[in-house]
Amino acid sequence: MWEQTRGEGVTVAVLDSGVDASLPHLEGQVMEGADFTRDPEGAHYDTEGHGTVMAGVIAGTGEGGGIQGLAPGAEILPVRVADSASWDFGLEDRFAEAIQYAVDSGAKIINIAVGSEVASGNPEELYAAIDEAVRSDVLIFAAAGNSAEYSNLVSQPANYDGIVGIGAVDRNGDRAVYSTPSPYVALSAPGNDVPGYCPDRSWEEACLVERGGTSVATALTSASAALIWSAHPDWTKNQVLRALAQTAEGDGRRDDNVGFGMIRPDRVILDEGVDPGEPDVNPMFDAYERSLDPPVSPEPVPDEEPAGEPEEEEPADEDAVPEGEERSDASASGAGGDGGGGNAPALIGVIGGLIILGGVAAAVIVNRRRTA
Protein backbone atom coordinates (compact mmCIF):
# COMPACT_ATOMS: atom_id res chain seq x y z
CA MET A 1 0.00 0.00 0.00
CA TRP A 2 2.83 2.40 0.80
CA GLU A 3 3.96 2.16 -2.83
CA GLN A 4 0.63 3.82 -3.68
CA THR A 5 0.11 6.18 -0.76
CA ARG A 6 1.21 6.97 2.77
CA GLY A 7 -1.65 9.31 3.56
CA GLU A 8 -0.21 12.45 2.03
CA GLY A 9 -2.52 15.44 1.88
CA VAL A 10 -4.85 14.23 4.64
CA THR A 11 -5.12 15.84 8.08
CA VAL A 12 -6.31 13.68 10.97
CA ALA A 13 -7.52 15.49 14.09
CA VAL A 14 -6.75 13.56 17.28
CA LEU A 15 -9.22 14.63 20.00
CA ASP A 16 -7.53 13.23 23.06
CA SER A 17 -5.18 13.98 25.96
CA GLY A 18 -2.76 15.97 23.80
CA VAL A 19 0.16 14.91 21.60
CA ASP A 20 3.84 15.15 22.57
CA ALA A 21 5.27 16.41 19.29
CA SER A 22 8.88 16.35 20.57
CA LEU A 23 9.27 12.57 20.24
CA PRO A 24 11.52 11.53 17.32
CA HIS A 25 8.83 9.54 15.53
CA LEU A 26 6.41 12.50 15.65
CA GLU A 27 8.80 15.30 14.70
CA GLY A 28 7.38 17.15 11.71
CA GLN A 29 4.15 15.15 11.84
CA VAL A 30 2.16 17.26 14.29
CA MET A 31 0.52 20.64 13.72
CA GLU A 32 0.12 23.34 16.38
CA GLY A 33 -3.40 22.37 17.43
CA ALA A 34 -5.47 23.68 20.34
CA ASP A 35 -6.20 22.92 24.00
CA PHE A 36 -9.83 22.96 25.19
CA THR A 37 -9.31 21.60 28.70
CA ARG A 38 -10.22 23.57 31.85
CA ASP A 39 -6.57 24.37 32.57
CA PRO A 40 -5.01 24.59 29.11
CA GLU A 41 -1.32 23.81 28.78
CA GLY A 42 -1.19 23.54 24.99
CA ALA A 43 -2.08 20.81 22.51
CA HIS A 44 1.44 19.33 22.76
CA TYR A 45 1.11 18.78 26.51
CA ASP A 46 0.32 15.14 27.31
CA THR A 47 0.97 13.70 30.76
CA GLU A 48 -1.38 10.76 30.15
CA GLY A 49 0.32 9.61 26.93
CA HIS A 50 -2.92 8.33 25.41
CA GLY A 51 -3.19 10.92 22.65
CA THR A 52 0.50 10.62 21.84
CA VAL A 53 0.12 6.88 21.27
CA MET A 54 -2.90 7.46 19.01
CA ALA A 55 -0.95 9.98 16.94
CA GLY A 56 1.95 7.55 16.63
CA VAL A 57 -0.25 4.68 15.49
CA ILE A 58 -1.77 6.95 12.85
CA ALA A 59 1.24 8.84 11.51
CA GLY A 60 4.41 7.92 13.42
CA THR A 61 7.59 7.60 11.36
CA GLY A 62 9.33 4.99 13.50
CA GLU A 63 12.32 7.27 14.05
CA GLY A 64 14.34 6.74 17.22
CA GLY A 65 12.75 3.36 17.92
CA GLY A 66 9.31 4.93 18.21
CA ILE A 67 6.01 3.85 16.73
CA GLN A 68 5.76 3.33 12.98
CA GLY A 69 2.29 4.47 12.06
CA LEU A 70 0.08 3.15 9.31
CA ALA A 71 -0.20 6.49 7.47
CA PRO A 72 3.13 8.29 8.03
CA GLY A 73 2.36 10.77 5.27
CA ALA A 74 -0.69 12.16 7.05
CA GLU A 75 -0.63 15.23 9.28
CA ILE A 76 -1.82 15.14 12.89
CA LEU A 77 -3.91 17.99 14.27
CA PRO A 78 -3.72 17.64 18.07
CA VAL A 79 -6.84 18.79 19.91
CA ARG A 80 -6.55 18.40 23.68
CA VAL A 81 -9.96 17.76 25.26
CA ALA A 82 -9.11 15.71 28.36
CA ASP A 83 -6.37 15.10 30.89
CA SER A 84 -6.83 11.34 30.47
CA ALA A 85 -8.67 8.77 28.39
CA SER A 86 -11.88 9.36 30.32
CA TRP A 87 -14.90 11.60 29.89
CA ASP A 88 -15.46 14.01 32.75
CA PHE A 89 -18.34 16.38 33.50
CA GLY A 90 -19.16 18.83 30.76
CA LEU A 91 -17.02 17.17 28.12
CA GLU A 92 -19.85 17.40 25.60
CA ASP A 93 -19.40 21.17 25.37
CA ARG A 94 -15.65 20.74 25.13
CA PHE A 95 -15.98 18.19 22.35
CA ALA A 96 -18.34 20.49 20.48
CA GLU A 97 -15.67 23.20 20.43
CA ALA A 98 -12.99 20.68 19.52
CA ILE A 99 -14.92 19.20 16.61
CA GLN A 100 -15.75 22.64 15.23
CA TYR A 101 -12.09 23.63 15.54
CA ALA A 102 -11.00 20.48 13.68
CA VAL A 103 -13.46 21.19 10.88
CA ASP A 104 -12.40 24.83 10.61
CA SER A 105 -8.73 23.73 10.55
CA GLY A 106 -9.22 21.52 7.51
CA ALA A 107 -9.19 18.05 9.09
CA LYS A 108 -10.75 15.38 6.88
CA ILE A 109 -10.83 12.75 9.65
CA ILE A 110 -11.52 13.12 13.37
CA ASN A 111 -10.24 10.40 15.69
CA ILE A 112 -11.99 10.13 19.08
CA ALA A 113 -10.57 7.48 21.41
CA VAL A 114 -11.67 8.98 24.72
CA GLY A 115 -15.12 8.86 26.24
CA SER A 116 -17.42 7.67 28.96
CA GLU A 117 -20.23 5.22 29.57
CA VAL A 118 -22.20 7.94 31.36
CA ALA A 119 -23.47 11.08 29.67
CA SER A 120 -22.97 14.44 31.32
CA GLY A 121 -23.81 18.01 30.48
CA ASN A 122 -25.91 19.18 27.53
CA PRO A 123 -25.27 17.33 24.26
CA GLU A 124 -27.13 19.76 22.01
CA GLU A 125 -23.99 21.74 21.17
CA LEU A 126 -22.16 18.51 20.46
CA TYR A 127 -24.97 17.38 18.16
CA ALA A 128 -24.69 20.68 16.27
CA ALA A 129 -20.92 20.32 15.91
CA ILE A 130 -21.27 16.78 14.56
CA ASP A 131 -23.90 17.98 12.10
CA GLU A 132 -21.53 20.67 10.87
CA ALA A 133 -18.70 18.13 10.46
CA VAL A 134 -21.02 15.93 8.41
CA ARG A 135 -21.96 18.86 6.18
CA SER A 136 -18.25 19.61 5.75
CA ASP A 137 -17.48 16.10 4.43
CA VAL A 138 -15.52 15.07 7.54
CA LEU A 139 -15.36 11.48 8.81
CA ILE A 140 -15.56 10.91 12.58
CA PHE A 141 -14.43 7.61 14.10
CA ALA A 142 -14.93 6.85 17.79
CA ALA A 143 -14.04 3.86 19.98
CA ALA A 144 -16.95 1.67 21.09
CA GLY A 145 -15.41 0.95 24.49
CA ASN A 146 -13.65 -1.76 26.47
CA SER A 147 -16.35 -2.68 28.99
CA ALA A 148 -17.59 -6.01 27.62
CA GLU A 149 -16.19 -7.92 30.60
CA TYR A 150 -18.06 -5.88 33.22
CA SER A 151 -20.72 -3.28 32.37
CA ASN A 152 -20.99 -3.81 28.60
CA LEU A 153 -22.03 -0.18 28.14
CA VAL A 154 -21.08 1.56 24.91
CA SER A 155 -18.61 4.41 25.23
CA GLN A 156 -19.98 7.79 24.17
CA PRO A 157 -19.94 9.50 21.72
CA ALA A 158 -19.66 6.33 19.58
CA ASN A 159 -23.45 6.01 19.80
CA TYR A 160 -24.19 9.45 18.33
CA ASP A 161 -25.67 10.01 14.88
CA GLY A 162 -22.95 10.64 12.30
CA ILE A 163 -20.11 9.02 14.28
CA VAL A 164 -18.70 5.68 13.10
CA GLY A 165 -18.24 3.27 16.01
CA ILE A 166 -15.16 1.05 16.01
CA GLY A 167 -14.66 -2.28 17.76
CA ALA A 168 -11.54 -4.40 18.37
CA VAL A 169 -10.70 -7.90 17.18
CA ASP A 170 -8.07 -10.40 18.29
CA ARG A 171 -5.52 -12.28 16.19
CA ASN A 172 -8.21 -14.70 15.01
CA GLY A 173 -10.40 -11.89 13.75
CA ASP A 174 -12.96 -12.48 16.51
CA ARG A 175 -14.26 -9.77 18.82
CA ALA A 176 -11.68 -9.05 21.51
CA VAL A 177 -13.05 -10.14 24.91
CA TYR A 178 -13.08 -6.55 26.21
CA SER A 179 -14.55 -4.92 23.10
CA THR A 180 -18.07 -3.67 23.83
CA PRO A 181 -20.62 -5.21 21.43
CA SER A 182 -23.54 -2.97 20.45
CA PRO A 183 -25.70 -1.85 17.51
CA TYR A 184 -23.33 1.12 17.16
CA VAL A 185 -20.28 -0.94 16.15
CA ALA A 186 -19.84 -0.33 12.44
CA LEU A 187 -16.33 -1.65 11.77
CA SER A 188 -13.50 -3.36 13.65
CA ALA A 189 -9.73 -3.53 13.65
CA PRO A 190 -7.04 -5.37 15.66
CA GLY A 191 -6.82 -4.28 19.28
CA ASN A 192 -4.38 -6.85 20.66
CA ASP A 193 -0.58 -6.88 20.28
CA VAL A 194 -0.56 -3.40 18.81
CA PRO A 195 2.02 -0.60 19.04
CA GLY A 196 2.23 1.44 22.21
CA TYR A 197 4.39 2.14 25.25
CA CYS A 198 4.84 -0.47 27.94
CA PRO A 199 4.95 0.56 31.61
CA ASP A 200 8.43 -0.90 32.09
CA ARG A 201 9.87 0.88 29.06
CA SER A 202 11.04 4.46 28.61
CA TRP A 203 8.56 6.93 27.12
CA GLU A 204 10.51 7.04 23.87
CA GLU A 205 10.74 3.27 23.38
CA ALA A 206 7.83 1.49 21.71
CA CYS A 207 6.66 -2.08 22.21
CA LEU A 208 3.64 -4.26 21.54
CA VAL A 209 0.76 -3.88 23.95
CA GLU A 210 -1.16 -7.08 24.65
CA ARG A 211 -4.53 -5.35 25.04
CA GLY A 212 -4.40 -2.08 23.16
CA GLY A 213 -8.16 -1.72 23.22
CA THR A 214 -10.66 -0.09 20.94
CA SER A 215 -8.62 3.12 21.16
CA VAL A 216 -5.84 1.74 19.01
CA ALA A 217 -8.39 0.05 16.76
CA THR A 218 -9.95 3.46 16.16
CA ALA A 219 -6.58 5.03 15.40
CA LEU A 220 -5.79 2.33 12.87
CA THR A 221 -9.19 2.88 11.26
CA SER A 222 -8.50 6.61 10.97
CA ALA A 223 -5.10 5.83 9.46
CA SER A 224 -6.70 3.42 6.99
CA ALA A 225 -9.22 6.06 5.93
CA ALA A 226 -6.34 8.52 5.49
CA LEU A 227 -4.56 6.09 3.16
CA ILE A 228 -7.72 5.55 1.11
CA TRP A 229 -8.58 9.25 0.90
CA SER A 230 -5.03 10.11 -0.10
CA ALA A 231 -5.16 7.52 -2.89
CA HIS A 232 -8.62 8.76 -3.98
CA PRO A 233 -8.69 12.50 -3.19
CA ASP A 234 -11.82 13.01 -5.31
CA TRP A 235 -13.91 10.67 -3.14
CA THR A 236 -16.33 11.98 -0.52
CA LYS A 237 -16.46 10.75 3.07
CA ASN A 238 -19.42 8.57 2.08
CA GLN A 239 -17.37 6.82 -0.57
CA VAL A 240 -14.40 6.28 1.73
CA LEU A 241 -16.71 4.83 4.38
CA ARG A 242 -18.55 2.64 1.87
CA ALA A 243 -15.26 1.26 0.53
CA LEU A 244 -14.15 0.39 4.08
CA ALA A 245 -17.43 -1.42 4.80
CA GLN A 246 -17.61 -3.27 1.49
CA THR A 247 -14.07 -4.62 1.71
CA ALA A 248 -14.10 -5.49 5.42
CA GLU A 249 -13.25 -9.05 6.44
CA GLY A 250 -16.73 -10.51 6.66
CA ASP A 251 -19.74 -11.80 4.77
CA GLY A 252 -21.27 -8.43 3.94
CA ARG A 253 -23.64 -8.47 6.90
CA ARG A 254 -23.29 -6.47 10.09
CA ASP A 255 -23.42 -7.81 13.64
CA ASP A 256 -23.04 -6.23 17.07
CA ASN A 257 -19.66 -7.86 17.74
CA VAL A 258 -17.50 -6.63 14.86
CA GLY A 259 -19.83 -4.54 12.72
CA PHE A 260 -19.16 -5.28 9.07
CA GLY A 261 -15.88 -6.88 10.07
CA MET A 262 -12.21 -6.07 10.27
CA ILE A 263 -11.12 -3.38 7.85
CA ARG A 264 -8.97 -4.19 4.82
CA PRO A 265 -7.64 -0.94 3.34
CA ASP A 266 -5.29 -2.93 1.12
CA ARG A 267 -8.31 -4.24 -0.77
CA VAL A 268 -9.33 -0.66 -1.56
CA ILE A 269 -5.93 0.76 -2.41
CA LEU A 270 -4.55 -2.19 -4.39
CA ASP A 271 -7.79 -3.12 -6.18
CA GLU A 272 -8.85 -0.54 -8.74
CA GLY A 273 -12.16 -2.37 -9.17
CA VAL A 274 -13.65 -1.14 -5.88
CA ASP A 275 -16.86 0.80 -6.55
CA PRO A 276 -17.22 3.69 -4.07
CA GLY A 277 -20.86 4.21 -4.96
CA GLU A 278 -22.87 7.41 -4.81
CA PRO A 279 -20.88 10.37 -3.41
CA ASP A 280 -23.85 11.96 -1.61
CA VAL A 281 -25.38 8.86 0.00
CA ASN A 282 -24.03 7.83 3.40
CA PRO A 283 -23.92 4.01 3.66
CA MET A 284 -24.57 4.05 7.42
CA PHE A 285 -26.36 7.29 8.32
CA ASP A 286 -28.39 8.16 5.26
CA ALA A 287 -31.68 8.80 7.10
CA TYR A 288 -29.91 11.00 9.64
CA GLU A 289 -28.12 13.03 6.98
CA ARG A 290 -31.32 13.51 5.01
CA SER A 291 -33.01 14.80 8.16
CA LEU A 292 -30.52 17.63 8.66
CA ASP A 293 -31.67 21.20 8.19
CA PRO A 294 -29.90 22.71 6.36
CA PRO A 295 -29.12 19.52 4.44
CA VAL A 296 -25.68 18.03 3.89
CA SER A 297 -25.77 18.76 0.17
CA PRO A 298 -27.93 21.83 -0.57
CA GLU A 299 -30.48 21.26 -3.32
CA PRO A 300 -29.83 23.21 -6.53
CA VAL A 301 -31.66 26.53 -6.64
CA PRO A 302 -34.59 26.11 -9.09
CA ASP A 303 -35.28 28.53 -11.84
CA GLU A 304 -37.83 31.19 -11.00
CA GLU A 305 -41.32 29.74 -11.45
CA PRO A 306 -43.79 31.46 -13.77
CA ALA A 307 -46.10 33.87 -12.00
CA GLY A 308 -49.39 32.42 -10.89
CA GLU A 309 -48.22 28.83 -10.54
CA PRO A 310 -48.25 27.57 -6.93
CA GLU A 311 -45.20 25.90 -5.51
CA GLU A 312 -45.48 22.15 -4.99
CA GLU A 313 -44.96 20.91 -1.49
CA GLU A 314 -42.26 18.28 -1.15
CA PRO A 315 -43.33 15.01 0.48
CA ALA A 316 -42.42 14.60 4.12
CA ASP A 317 -39.34 12.52 4.87
CA GLU A 318 -40.56 9.64 7.02
CA ASP A 319 -37.03 9.02 8.28
CA ALA A 320 -36.47 12.61 9.37
CA VAL A 321 -36.28 13.51 13.03
CA PRO A 322 -39.45 15.51 13.81
CA GLU A 323 -38.81 19.06 14.90
CA GLY A 324 -38.79 19.37 18.66
CA GLU A 325 -38.27 15.67 19.33
CA GLU A 326 -35.21 14.36 21.07
CA ARG A 327 -32.46 13.21 18.78
CA SER A 328 -32.00 9.46 18.87
CA ASP A 329 -28.74 7.56 19.14
CA ALA A 330 -27.23 6.29 15.94
CA SER A 331 -27.09 2.67 14.87
CA ALA A 332 -24.74 1.22 12.29
CA SER A 333 -27.25 -1.45 11.29
CA GLY A 334 -28.20 0.41 8.14
CA ALA A 335 -24.72 0.26 6.64
CA GLY A 336 -24.38 -1.58 3.37
CA GLY A 337 -21.66 -3.21 1.37
CA ASP A 338 -20.41 -6.41 -0.15
CA GLY A 339 -18.03 -7.90 2.37
CA GLY A 340 -14.80 -9.42 1.16
CA GLY A 341 -13.88 -13.02 1.84
CA GLY A 342 -10.73 -14.54 3.26
CA ASN A 343 -9.55 -15.25 6.78
CA ALA A 344 -8.53 -12.82 9.49
CA PRO A 345 -5.02 -14.21 10.18
CA ALA A 346 -4.15 -13.65 6.51
CA LEU A 347 -5.43 -10.08 6.73
CA ILE A 348 -3.40 -9.31 9.80
CA GLY A 349 -0.34 -10.74 8.09
CA VAL A 350 -0.84 -8.66 4.96
CA ILE A 351 -1.37 -5.40 6.77
CA GLY A 352 0.80 -6.08 9.76
CA GLY A 353 4.12 -5.65 8.05
CA LEU A 354 3.47 -1.92 7.89
CA ILE A 355 3.95 -1.26 11.58
CA ILE A 356 7.52 -1.74 12.71
CA LEU A 357 8.70 -1.33 16.27
CA GLY A 358 12.45 -1.34 16.78
CA GLY A 359 12.95 -3.54 13.74
CA VAL A 360 10.20 -5.97 14.73
CA ALA A 361 7.25 -6.15 12.30
CA ALA A 362 3.90 -5.94 14.05
CA ALA A 363 0.90 -7.13 12.08
CA VAL A 364 -1.88 -4.77 12.91
CA ILE A 365 -4.69 -2.88 11.30
CA VAL A 366 -7.55 -1.60 13.31
CA ASN A 367 -10.89 -0.04 12.66
CA ARG A 368 -13.02 0.63 15.69
CA ARG A 369 -15.35 3.09 17.14
CA ARG A 370 -14.45 4.34 20.55
CA THR A 371 -12.58 3.47 23.72
CA ALA A 372 -12.91 4.60 27.28
C-alpha positions as CSV (number, residue, x, y, z in Angstrom):
1,M,0.0,0.0,0.0
2,W,2.8,2.4,0.8
3,E,4.0,2.2,-2.8
4,Q,0.6,3.8,-3.7
5,T,0.1,6.2,-0.8
6,R,1.2,7.0,2.8
7,G,-1.6,9.3,3.6
8,E,-0.2,12.4,2.0
9,G,-2.5,15.4,1.9
10,V,-4.9,14.2,4.6
11,T,-5.1,15.8,8.1
12,V,-6.3,13.7,11.0
13,A,-7.5,15.5,14.1
14,V,-6.8,13.6,17.3
15,L,-9.2,14.6,20.0
16,D,-7.5,13.2,23.1
17,S,-5.2,14.0,26.0
18,G,-2.8,16.0,23.8
19,V,0.2,14.9,21.6
20,D,3.8,15.2,22.6
21,A,5.3,16.4,19.3
22,S,8.9,16.3,20.6
23,L,9.3,12.6,20.2
24,P,11.5,11.5,17.3
25,H,8.8,9.5,15.5
26,L,6.4,12.5,15.6
27,E,8.8,15.3,14.7
28,G,7.4,17.2,11.7
29,Q,4.1,15.2,11.8
30,V,2.2,17.3,14.3
31,M,0.5,20.6,13.7
32,E,0.1,23.3,16.4
33,G,-3.4,22.4,17.4
34,A,-5.5,23.7,20.3
35,D,-6.2,22.9,24.0
36,F,-9.8,23.0,25.2
37,T,-9.3,21.6,28.7
38,R,-10.2,23.6,31.8
39,D,-6.6,24.4,32.6
40,P,-5.0,24.6,29.1
41,E,-1.3,23.8,28.8
42,G,-1.2,23.5,25.0
43,A,-2.1,20.8,22.5
44,H,1.4,19.3,22.8
45,Y,1.1,18.8,26.5
46,D,0.3,15.1,27.3
47,T,1.0,13.7,30.8
48,E,-1.4,10.8,30.1
49,G,0.3,9.6,26.9
50,H,-2.9,8.3,25.4
51,G,-3.2,10.9,22.7
52,T,0.5,10.6,21.8
53,V,0.1,6.9,21.3
54,M,-2.9,7.5,19.0
55,A,-1.0,10.0,16.9
56,G,1.9,7.5,16.6
57,V,-0.3,4.7,15.5
58,I,-1.8,7.0,12.8
59,A,1.2,8.8,11.5
60,G,4.4,7.9,13.4
61,T,7.6,7.6,11.4
62,G,9.3,5.0,13.5
63,E,12.3,7.3,14.0
64,G,14.3,6.7,17.2
65,G,12.8,3.4,17.9
66,G,9.3,4.9,18.2
67,I,6.0,3.8,16.7
68,Q,5.8,3.3,13.0
69,G,2.3,4.5,12.1
70,L,0.1,3.1,9.3
71,A,-0.2,6.5,7.5
72,P,3.1,8.3,8.0
73,G,2.4,10.8,5.3
74,A,-0.7,12.2,7.1
75,E,-0.6,15.2,9.3
76,I,-1.8,15.1,12.9
77,L,-3.9,18.0,14.3
78,P,-3.7,17.6,18.1
79,V,-6.8,18.8,19.9
80,R,-6.6,18.4,23.7
81,V,-10.0,17.8,25.3
82,A,-9.1,15.7,28.4
83,D,-6.4,15.1,30.9
84,S,-6.8,11.3,30.5
85,A,-8.7,8.8,28.4
86,S,-11.9,9.4,30.3
87,W,-14.9,11.6,29.9
88,D,-15.5,14.0,32.8
89,F,-18.3,16.4,33.5
90,G,-19.2,18.8,30.8
91,L,-17.0,17.2,28.1
92,E,-19.9,17.4,25.6
93,D,-19.4,21.2,25.4
94,R,-15.7,20.7,25.1
95,F,-16.0,18.2,22.4
96,A,-18.3,20.5,20.5
97,E,-15.7,23.2,20.4
98,A,-13.0,20.7,19.5
99,I,-14.9,19.2,16.6
100,Q,-15.8,22.6,15.2
101,Y,-12.1,23.6,15.5
102,A,-11.0,20.5,13.7
103,V,-13.5,21.2,10.9
104,D,-12.4,24.8,10.6
105,S,-8.7,23.7,10.6
106,G,-9.2,21.5,7.5
107,A,-9.2,18.0,9.1
108,K,-10.7,15.4,6.9
109,I,-10.8,12.8,9.6
110,I,-11.5,13.1,13.4
111,N,-10.2,10.4,15.7
112,I,-12.0,10.1,19.1
113,A,-10.6,7.5,21.4
114,V,-11.7,9.0,24.7
115,G,-15.1,8.9,26.2
116,S,-17.4,7.7,29.0
117,E,-20.2,5.2,29.6
118,V,-22.2,7.9,31.4
119,A,-23.5,11.1,29.7
120,S,-23.0,14.4,31.3
121,G,-23.8,18.0,30.5
122,N,-25.9,19.2,27.5
123,P,-25.3,17.3,24.3
124,E,-27.1,19.8,22.0
125,E,-24.0,21.7,21.2
126,L,-22.2,18.5,20.5
127,Y,-25.0,17.4,18.2
128,A,-24.7,20.7,16.3
129,A,-20.9,20.3,15.9
130,I,-21.3,16.8,14.6
131,D,-23.9,18.0,12.1
132,E,-21.5,20.7,10.9
133,A,-18.7,18.1,10.5
134,V,-21.0,15.9,8.4
135,R,-22.0,18.9,6.2
136,S,-18.2,19.6,5.7
137,D,-17.5,16.1,4.4
138,V,-15.5,15.1,7.5
139,L,-15.4,11.5,8.8
140,I,-15.6,10.9,12.6
141,F,-14.4,7.6,14.1
142,A,-14.9,6.9,17.8
143,A,-14.0,3.9,20.0
144,A,-16.9,1.7,21.1
145,G,-15.4,1.0,24.5
146,N,-13.6,-1.8,26.5
147,S,-16.3,-2.7,29.0
148,A,-17.6,-6.0,27.6
149,E,-16.2,-7.9,30.6
150,Y,-18.1,-5.9,33.2
151,S,-20.7,-3.3,32.4
152,N,-21.0,-3.8,28.6
153,L,-22.0,-0.2,28.1
154,V,-21.1,1.6,24.9
155,S,-18.6,4.4,25.2
156,Q,-20.0,7.8,24.2
157,P,-19.9,9.5,21.7
158,A,-19.7,6.3,19.6
159,N,-23.4,6.0,19.8
160,Y,-24.2,9.5,18.3
161,D,-25.7,10.0,14.9
162,G,-22.9,10.6,12.3
163,I,-20.1,9.0,14.3
164,V,-18.7,5.7,13.1
165,G,-18.2,3.3,16.0
166,I,-15.2,1.0,16.0
167,G,-14.7,-2.3,17.8
168,A,-11.5,-4.4,18.4
169,V,-10.7,-7.9,17.2
170,D,-8.1,-10.4,18.3
171,R,-5.5,-12.3,16.2
172,N,-8.2,-14.7,15.0
173,G,-10.4,-11.9,13.8
174,D,-13.0,-12.5,16.5
175,R,-14.3,-9.8,18.8
176,A,-11.7,-9.0,21.5
177,V,-13.1,-10.1,24.9
178,Y,-13.1,-6.5,26.2
179,S,-14.6,-4.9,23.1
180,T,-18.1,-3.7,23.8
181,P,-20.6,-5.2,21.4
182,S,-23.5,-3.0,20.4
183,P,-25.7,-1.8,17.5
184,Y,-23.3,1.1,17.2
185,V,-20.3,-0.9,16.2
186,A,-19.8,-0.3,12.4
187,L,-16.3,-1.7,11.8
188,S,-13.5,-3.4,13.6
189,A,-9.7,-3.5,13.7
190,P,-7.0,-5.4,15.7
191,G,-6.8,-4.3,19.3
192,N,-4.4,-6.9,20.7
193,D,-0.6,-6.9,20.3
194,V,-0.6,-3.4,18.8
195,P,2.0,-0.6,19.0
196,G,2.2,1.4,22.2
197,Y,4.4,2.1,25.2
198,C,4.8,-0.5,27.9
199,P,5.0,0.6,31.6
200,D,8.4,-0.9,32.1
201,R,9.9,0.9,29.1
202,S,11.0,4.5,28.6
203,W,8.6,6.9,27.1
204,E,10.5,7.0,23.9
205,E,10.7,3.3,23.4
206,A,7.8,1.5,21.7
207,C,6.7,-2.1,22.2
208,L,3.6,-4.3,21.5
209,V,0.8,-3.9,24.0
210,E,-1.2,-7.1,24.6
211,R,-4.5,-5.3,25.0
212,G,-4.4,-2.1,23.2
213,G,-8.2,-1.7,23.2
214,T,-10.7,-0.1,20.9
215,S,-8.6,3.1,21.2
216,V,-5.8,1.7,19.0
217,A,-8.4,0.1,16.8
218,T,-9.9,3.5,16.2
219,A,-6.6,5.0,15.4
220,L,-5.8,2.3,12.9
221,T,-9.2,2.9,11.3
222,S,-8.5,6.6,11.0
223,A,-5.1,5.8,9.5
224,S,-6.7,3.4,7.0
225,A,-9.2,6.1,5.9
226,A,-6.3,8.5,5.5
227,L,-4.6,6.1,3.2
228,I,-7.7,5.6,1.1
229,W,-8.6,9.3,0.9
230,S,-5.0,10.1,-0.1
231,A,-5.2,7.5,-2.9
232,H,-8.6,8.8,-4.0
233,P,-8.7,12.5,-3.2
234,D,-11.8,13.0,-5.3
235,W,-13.9,10.7,-3.1
236,T,-16.3,12.0,-0.5
237,K,-16.5,10.7,3.1
238,N,-19.4,8.6,2.1
239,Q,-17.4,6.8,-0.6
240,V,-14.4,6.3,1.7
241,L,-16.7,4.8,4.4
242,R,-18.5,2.6,1.9
243,A,-15.3,1.3,0.5
244,L,-14.2,0.4,4.1
245,A,-17.4,-1.4,4.8
246,Q,-17.6,-3.3,1.5
247,T,-14.1,-4.6,1.7
248,A,-14.1,-5.5,5.4
249,E,-13.2,-9.0,6.4
250,G,-16.7,-10.5,6.7
251,D,-19.7,-11.8,4.8
252,G,-21.3,-8.4,3.9
253,R,-23.6,-8.5,6.9
254,R,-23.3,-6.5,10.1
255,D,-23.4,-7.8,13.6
256,D,-23.0,-6.2,17.1
257,N,-19.7,-7.9,17.7
258,V,-17.5,-6.6,14.9
259,G,-19.8,-4.5,12.7
260,F,-19.2,-5.3,9.1
261,G,-15.9,-6.9,10.1
262,M,-12.2,-6.1,10.3
263,I,-11.1,-3.4,7.9
264,R,-9.0,-4.2,4.8
265,P,-7.6,-0.9,3.3
266,D,-5.3,-2.9,1.1
267,R,-8.3,-4.2,-0.8
268,V,-9.3,-0.7,-1.6
269,I,-5.9,0.8,-2.4
270,L,-4.5,-2.2,-4.4
271,D,-7.8,-3.1,-6.2
272,E,-8.8,-0.5,-8.7
273,G,-12.2,-2.4,-9.2
274,V,-13.7,-1.1,-5.9
275,D,-16.9,0.8,-6.5
276,P,-17.2,3.7,-4.1
277,G,-20.9,4.2,-5.0
278,E,-22.9,7.4,-4.8
279,P,-20.9,10.4,-3.4
280,D,-23.8,12.0,-1.6
281,V,-25.4,8.9,0.0
282,N,-24.0,7.8,3.4
283,P,-23.9,4.0,3.7
284,M,-24.6,4.1,7.4
285,F,-26.4,7.3,8.3
286,D,-28.4,8.2,5.3
287,A,-31.7,8.8,7.1
288,Y,-29.9,11.0,9.6
289,E,-28.1,13.0,7.0
290,R,-31.3,13.5,5.0
291,S,-33.0,14.8,8.2
292,L,-30.5,17.6,8.7
293,D,-31.7,21.2,8.2
294,P,-29.9,22.7,6.4
295,P,-29.1,19.5,4.4
296,V,-25.7,18.0,3.9
297,S,-25.8,18.8,0.2
298,P,-27.9,21.8,-0.6
299,E,-30.5,21.3,-3.3
300,P,-29.8,23.2,-6.5
301,V,-31.7,26.5,-6.6
302,P,-34.6,26.1,-9.1
303,D,-35.3,28.5,-11.8
304,E,-37.8,31.2,-11.0
305,E,-41.3,29.7,-11.5
306,P,-43.8,31.5,-13.8
307,A,-46.1,33.9,-12.0
308,G,-49.4,32.4,-10.9
309,E,-48.2,28.8,-10.5
310,P,-48.3,27.6,-6.9
311,E,-45.2,25.9,-5.5
312,E,-45.5,22.2,-5.0
313,E,-45.0,20.9,-1.5
314,E,-42.3,18.3,-1.1
315,P,-43.3,15.0,0.5
316,A,-42.4,14.6,4.1
317,D,-39.3,12.5,4.9
318,E,-40.6,9.6,7.0
319,D,-37.0,9.0,8.3
320,A,-36.5,12.6,9.4
321,V,-36.3,13.5,13.0
322,P,-39.5,15.5,13.8
323,E,-38.8,19.1,14.9
324,G,-38.8,19.4,18.7
325,E,-38.3,15.7,19.3
326,E,-35.2,14.4,21.1
327,R,-32.5,13.2,18.8
328,S,-32.0,9.5,18.9
329,D,-28.7,7.6,19.1
330,A,-27.2,6.3,15.9
331,S,-27.1,2.7,14.9
332,A,-24.7,1.2,12.3
333,S,-27.2,-1.4,11.3
334,G,-28.2,0.4,8.1
335,A,-24.7,0.3,6.6
336,G,-24.4,-1.6,3.4
337,G,-21.7,-3.2,1.4
338,D,-20.4,-6.4,-0.1
339,G,-18.0,-7.9,2.4
340,G,-14.8,-9.4,1.2
341,G,-13.9,-13.0,1.8
342,G,-10.7,-14.5,3.3
343,N,-9.5,-15.3,6.8
344,A,-8.5,-12.8,9.5
345,P,-5.0,-14.2,10.2
346,A,-4.1,-13.6,6.5
347,L,-5.4,-10.1,6.7
348,I,-3.4,-9.3,9.8
349,G,-0.3,-10.7,8.1
350,V,-0.8,-8.7,5.0
351,I,-1.4,-5.4,6.8
352,G,0.8,-6.1,9.8
353,G,4.1,-5.6,8.0
354,L,3.5,-1.9,7.9
355,I,4.0,-1.3,11.6
356,I,7.5,-1.7,12.7
357,L,8.7,-1.3,16.3
358,G,12.4,-1.3,16.8
359,G,12.9,-3.5,13.7
360,V,10.2,-6.0,14.7
361,A,7.2,-6.2,12.3
362,A,3.9,-5.9,14.1
363,A,0.9,-7.1,12.1
364,V,-1.9,-4.8,12.9
365,I,-4.7,-2.9,11.3
366,V,-7.5,-1.6,13.3
367,N,-10.9,0.0,12.7
368,R,-13.0,0.6,15.7
369,R,-15.3,3.1,17.1
370,R,-14.5,4.3,20.6
371,T,-12.6,3.5,23.7
372,A,-12.9,4.6,27.3
